Amino acid sequence: MSTRDYSSVPTPARCYVDFCLVPIGTGSVSVAQEVAEVQKLLKASGLSYTMHSAGTTVEGSWDEVMKVVGQAHAVVHQTGCVRVQTSMRVGTRTDKAQTAEQKVKRVENILAKGGDERAS
């Protein structure tokens, strides 16, 4: 049995989160209004984010990103929605700093060259 004190383990310095927030029980099949509220929050946060058809990717410090995802729940609850479900994929790196835009550009460059580049 380990006696390590895990309370002192730090969170990663930076991360990106791709999340899909789903309001449940709104009485409508459309969630566009709730998504718009989340996008307003993300814009006000100052974090880098990209909305796509099935969610949003947000980047920044671990604490800022996780905080804004929690705030997204809160703003949707403030619309009167009593239940919110979110799926997230979280990524971190320790070998280099890389934005979501850079990750996409890297693949686009490989496709444009028609090659197979295995190096990061």
BAZA-17594 format. One record per residue: residue number from 0; residue in three letters; x, y, z of N, C-alpha, C in turn. Coordinates in steps of 0.001 Angstrom, whole numbers. Layout:
(site NUM,Ala,(X,Y,Z),(X,Y,Z),(X,Y,Z)) ...
//
This chain:
(site 0,Met,(831,-1180,0),(0,0,0),(879,1248,0)) (site 1,Ser,(540,2197,-862),(1331,3411,-1016),(1032,4422,87)) (site 2,Thr,(2070,5124,491),(1885,6179,1486),(2145,7549,876)) (site 3,Arg,(2211,7600,-454),(2467,8861,-1141),(1345,9855,-870)) (site 4,Asp,(1713,11105,-672),(737,12170,-464),(329,12742,-1823)) (site 5,Tyr,(-789,12299,-2341),(-1242,12732,-3658),(-1816,14142,-3658)) (site 6,Ser,(-2063,14702,-2518),(-2619,16054,-2464),(-1650,17100,-3005)) (site 7,Ser,(-366,16763,-3093),(612,17729,-3585),(945,17534,-5067)) (site 8,Val,(300,16583,-5739),(552,16362,-7164),(-79,17520,-7941)) (site 9,Pro,(717,18221,-8740),(162,19366,-9481),(-627,18916,-10703)) (site 10,Thr,(-1511,19776,-11166),(-2197,19526,-12432),(-1266,19953,-13565)) (site 11,Pro,(-1471,19444,-14770),(-630,19865,-15894),(-735,21377,-16115)) (site 12,Ala,(336,21957,-16621),(368,23408,-16827),(-655,23851,-17867)) (site 13,Arg,(-744,23129,-18978),(-1661,23494,-20052),(-2424,22259,-20524)) (site 14,Cys,(-3574,22513,-21118),(-4353,21411,-21678),(-5290,21948,-22748)) (site 15,Tyr,(-5852,21024,-23480),(-6981,21355,-24337),(-8080,20360,-23989)) (site 16,Val,(-9307,20838,-24065),(-10469,20001,-23795),(-11428,20136,-24957)) (site 17,Asp,(-11806,19016,-25517),(-12875,18992,-26498),(-14098,18519,-25732)) (site 18,Phe,(-15108,19382,-25634),(-16270,18976,-24847),(-17567,19173,-25606)) (site 19,Cys,(-18495,18313,-25289),(-19831,18358,-25863),(-20810,18416,-24701)) (site 20,Leu,(-21408,19578,-24519),(-22344,19814,-23424),(-23758,19589,-23950)) (site 21,Val,(-24528,18774,-23250),(-25873,18436,-23697),(-26893,18800,-22615)) (site 22,Pro,(-27710,19829,-22882),(-28807,20144,-21960),(-29881,19065,-22087)) (site 23,Ile,(-30393,18600,-20976),(-31404,17541,-20991),(-32698,18071,-20387)) (site 24,Gly,(-33798,17778,-21057),(-35105,18158,-20527),(-35500,19584,-20832)) (site 25,Thr,(-35034,20121,-21960),(-35380,21499,-22299),(-36738,21614,-22967)) (site 26,Gly,(-37288,20487,-23419),(-38563,20518,-24116),(-38414,20781,-25605)) (site 27,Ser,(-37177,20862,-26081),(-36915,21108,-27495),(-35779,20208,-27964)) (site 28,Val,(-35826,19787,-29226),(-34730,18996,-29761),(-33540,19882,-30110)) (site 29,Ser,(-33764,21174,-30267),(-32685,22111,-30568),(-32003,22560,-29285)) (site 30,Val,(-30683,22618,-29327),(-29916,23128,-28187),(-29113,24363,-28599)) (site 31,Ala,(-29473,24972,-29727),(-28724,26107,-30268),(-28664,27276,-29298)) (site 32,Gln,(-29747,27562,-28600),(-29747,28703,-27667),(-28794,28458,-26503)) (site 33,Glu,(-28799,27247,-25977),(-27884,26916,-24880),(-26430,26938,-25356)) (site 34,Val,(-26183,26429,-26564),(-24828,26457,-27124),(-24372,27903,-27302)) (site 35,Ala,(-25263,28769,-27747),(-24924,30183,-27908),(-24513,30809,-26574)) (site 36,Glu,(-25205,30452,-25500),(-24847,30975,-24174),(-23448,30513,-23769)) (site 37,Val,(-23129,29261,-24055),(-21800,28738,-23748),(-20743,29470,-24569)) (site 38,Gln,(-21033,29735,-25832),(-20072,30441,-26680),(-19827,31864,-26185)) (site 39,Lys,(-20863,32533,-25698),(-20697,33870,-25109),(-19767,33809,-23907)) (site 40,Leu,(-19953,32800,-23066),(-19092,32598,-21898),(-17644,32385,-22324)) (site 41,Leu,(-17436,31526,-23313),(-16074,31242,-23767),(-15407,32482,-24328)) (site 42,Lys,(-16147,33280,-25065),(-15587,34527,-25592),(-15171,35453,-24449)) (site 43,Ala,(-16014,35565,-23447),(-15712,36426,-22300),(-14546,35899,-21470)) (site 44,Ser,(-14285,34589,-21538),(-13216,33994,-20726),(-11829,34408,-21185)) (site 45,Gly,(-11694,34777,-22448),(-10383,35125,-22978),(-9550,33924,-23394)) (site 46,Leu,(-10072,32715,-23182),(-9356,31509,-23586),(-9505,31287,-25087)) (site 47,Ser,(-8581,30543,-25660),(-8663,30174,-27059),(-9653,29024,-27186)) (site 48,Tyr,(-10594,29139,-28130),(-11587,28088,-28305),(-12041,28026,-29754)) (site 49,Thr,(-12532,26865,-30143),(-13062,26663,-31483),(-14327,25828,-31375)) (site 50,Met,(-15427,26393,-31829),(-16680,25639,-31868),(-16700,24800,-33149)) (site 51,His,(-17219,23597,-33048),(-17435,22764,-34231),(-18817,22151,-34126)) (site 52,Ser,(-19198,21360,-35092),(-20581,20892,-35166),(-21007,19986,-34012)) (site 53,Ala,(-20049,19388,-33311),(-20404,18463,-32238),(-19779,18837,-30903)) (site 54,Gly,(-19423,20101,-30731),(-18845,20532,-29472),(-17913,21711,-29637)) (site 55,Thr,(-17018,21865,-28678),(-16076,22977,-28667),(-14751,22500,-28091)) (site 56,Thr,(-13661,22988,-28672),(-12338,22745,-28118),(-11873,24036,-27468)) (site 57,Val,(-11447,23944,-26223),(-10961,25113,-25490),(-9571,24800,-24957)) (site 58,Glu,(-8682,25809,-24976),(-7290,25619,-24590),(-6890,26633,-23520)) (site 59,Gly,(-5970,26233,-22660),(-5438,27147,-21652),(-4843,26373,-20504)) (site 60,Ser,(-4699,27050,-19382),(-4200,26345,-18205),(-5258,25351,-17743)) (site 61,Trp,(-4797,24295,-17096),(-5723,23260,-16615),(-6825,23889,-15769)) (site 62,Asp,(-6440,24722,-14823),(-7427,25300,-13909),(-8417,26204,-14639)) (site 63,Glu,(-7935,27012,-15585),(-8839,27895,-16327),(-9800,27107,-17202)) (site 64,Val,(-9296,26086,-17875),(-10135,25296,-18773),(-11203,24532,-17990)) (site 65,Met,(-10792,23880,-16913),(-11777,23129,-16127),(-12800,24067,-15484)) (site 66,Lys,(-12345,25254,-15081),(-13271,26235,-14509),(-14319,26653,-15538)) (site 67,Val,(-13882,26946,-16780),(-14838,27421,-17779),(-15819,26318,-18188)) (site 68,Val,(-15400,25067,-18169),(-16345,23978,-18447),(-17402,23928,-17334)) (site 69,Gly,(-16992,24096,-16098),(-17956,24164,-14994),(-18880,25361,-15120)) (site 70,Gln,(-18313,26496,-15523),(-19141,27686,-15725),(-20122,27480,-16874)) (site 71,Ala,(-19725,26710,-17883),(-20643,26401,-18984),(-21872,25666,-18452)) (site 72,His,(-21642,24725,-17549),(-22778,24053,-16914),(-23659,25071,-16202)) (site 73,Ala,(-23031,25973,-15463),(-23789,26957,-14686),(-24630,27869,-15582)) (site 74,Val,(-24065,28350,-16695),(-24850,29246,-17551),(-26009,28508,-18217)) (site 75,Val,(-25825,27229,-18519),(-26941,26467,-19089),(-28002,26209,-18016)) (site 76,His,(-27581,25927,-16800),(-28557,25788,-15708),(-29328,27094,-15516)) (site 77,Gln,(-28653,28222,-15690),(-29323,29520,-15525),(-30394,29775,-16577)) (site 78,Thr,(-30368,29020,-17673),(-31423,29154,-18691),(-32686,28408,-18273)) (site 79,Gly,(-32612,27701,-17156),(-33762,26933,-16675),(-33610,25439,-16864)) (site 80,Cys,(-32545,25024,-17502),(-32292,23598,-17701),(-31793,22999,-16387)) (site 81,Val,(-32462,21965,-15911),(-32097,21405,-14608),(-31070,20288,-14690)) (site 82,Arg,(-30803,19801,-15919),(-29832,18718,-16054),(-28934,18979,-17266)) (site 83,Val,(-27633,18805,-17058),(-26650,18991,-18119),(-25676,17822,-18075)) (site 84,Gln,(-25429,17241,-19219),(-24475,16133,-19328),(-23370,16562,-20277)) (site 85,Thr,(-22109,16361,-19902),(-20987,16733,-20756),(-20035,15573,-20931)) (site 86,Ser,(-19627,15369,-22183),(-18560,14425,-22503),(-17331,15251,-22847)) (site 87,Met,(-16165,14806,-22362),(-14937,15556,-22605),(-13805,14623,-22990)) (site 88,Arg,(-12938,15148,-23847),(-11650,14520,-24114),(-10614,15571,-23758)) (site 89,Val,(-9669,15199,-22934),(-8665,16136,-22444),(-7292,15684,-22914)) (site 90,Gly,(-6523,16630,-23419),(-5174,16312,-23863),(-4144,17215,-23200)) (site 91,Thr,(-3000,16633,-22866),(-1878,17395,-22319),(-595,16887,-22958)) (site 92,Arg,(410,17741,-22973),(1745,17361,-23457),(2766,17962,-22512)) (site 93,Thr,(3868,17247,-22327),(4967,17787,-21534),(6216,18033,-22363)) (site 94,Asp,(6236,17516,-23597),(7440,17645,-24419),(7506,18950,-25194)) (site 95,Lys,(6350,19581,-25489),(6342,20853,-26203),(4974,21510,-26075)) (site 96,Ala,(4965,22809,-26330),(3704,23551,-26352),(3130,23443,-27761)) (site 97,Gln,(1853,23098,-27868),(1221,22946,-29174),(-247,23302,-29054)) (site 98,Thr,(-699,24221,-29887),(-2102,24618,-29873),(-2925,23654,-30726)) (site 99,Ala,(-4222,23710,-30545),(-5123,22894,-31365),(-4974,23279,-32832)) (site 100,Glu,(-4833,24560,-33103),(-4653,25026,-34482),(-3379,24440,-35090)) (site 101,Gln,(-2305,24393,-34317),(-1055,23814,-34805),(-1204,22320,-35082)) (site 102,Lys,(-1973,21632,-34252),(-2200,20195,-34449),(-2917,19954,-35782)) (site 103,Val,(-3915,20743,-36069),(-4662,20610,-37317),(-3772,20970,-38502)) (site 104,Lys,(-3028,22062,-38378),(-2139,22504,-39455),(-1111,21433,-39787)) (site 105,Arg,(-609,20748,-38786),(377,19687,-38988),(-177,18598,-39912)) (site 106,Val,(-1397,18167,-39658),(-2022,17134,-40490),(-2311,17683,-41883)) (site 107,Glu,(-2791,18917,-41961),(-3054,19511,-43269),(-1783,19584,-44111)) (site 108,Asn,(-655,19910,-43499),(622,19965,-44211),(1017,18588,-44748)) (site 109,Ile,(820,17565,-43941),(1128,16200,-44388),(241,15827,-45573)) (site 110,Leu,(-1038,16146,-45480),(-1957,15837,-46573),(-1594,16602,-47844)) (site 111,Ala,(-1199,17858,-47686),(-843,18679,-48843),(398,18123,-49554)) (site 112,Lys,(1320,17552,-48791),(2528,16973,-49363),(2293,15567,-49907)) (site 113,Gly,(1190,14945,-49508),(879,13602,-49942),(1792,12560,-49356)) (site 114,Gly,(2479,12915,-48271),(3471,12018,-47696),(3070,11382,-46398)) (site 115,Asp,(4026,10703,-45821),(3858,10023,-44541),(4979,10504,-43627)) (site 116,Glu,(4669,11505,-42801),(5672,12067,-41907),(5377,11604,-40487)) (site 117,Arg,(6261,10800,-39930),(6033,10241,-38601),(6575,11113,-37471)) (site 118,Ala,(7485,12015,-37742),(8062,12870,-36687),(6989,13820,-36190)) (site 119,Ser,(7054,14166,-34910),(6052,15018,-34278),(5760,16235,-35094)) 
//
